[in-house]
Amino acid sequence: MIVDDEPLAIEVIKSHLENVPDLELAATCKNALEASEVLKSKDIDLMFLDIHMPEISGIDFLRSLENPPLVVFTTAYSDYAVEGFELDAIDYLLKPISEDRFLKAVSKAREYFSLKHEGEVEQTEIEDEHIFVKANQKLVKIGYKEVYYIEAFADYVKIYIPEKRIVTLQTMKKMENKLPPELFCRIHRSFIVGLKHVSAFSSSEVEVNGVKLPIGKNYKHEFLDRMKSRNTL
């Protein structure tokens, strides 16, 4: 479903959807009230939701939904990215939306949709040197010192270790609470890093295993203090 008060924006998304044969456009709506009526009558898996709309914003509309579909926010303004991700939006697309960026958002939504329907249940076992997490219908052992970094993915997390990535049903906050703080540090609302794998850092980003990760302003001071305490110059 597309929810946007701009006809041109709707046409752009409809055009991009033509290149994604496994997505069926169920409805287009000009405002939140129309969208609410559609959600009462149809099972919607994915909603492209504009933030700036008359009367009720996309953010307020999403907050009002008890069981929302997967959401990709669309907007001409970058100011709302943090607020959007706080509502567990799959992605945040800035207008004008390029086809390449649109397809990346669809790929994220498809991955999340598949995970959600695998019947995963949240399950974690903690030991001194490792943690067991539920993934692919089994408990997988992960050594703490193996973990490069962890990325939030709605109500899942992606755990990056040598040569693979493990996805498990777990909120970022719960995962953070289960990790030994001497080995890990939250650097952003979407990232936790394994401190031993940090190869370079500045006040705005961290490099781990060749990947550059942003540092959120609310996490910067703690991270920099932690790194200073690890005998950095």
Order of alpha helices (4+ residues) and beta strands (2+ residues): beta-alpha-beta-alpha-beta-alpha-beta-alpha-beta-alpha-beta-beta-beta-beta-beta-beta-alpha-beta-beta-beta-beta-beta-alpha
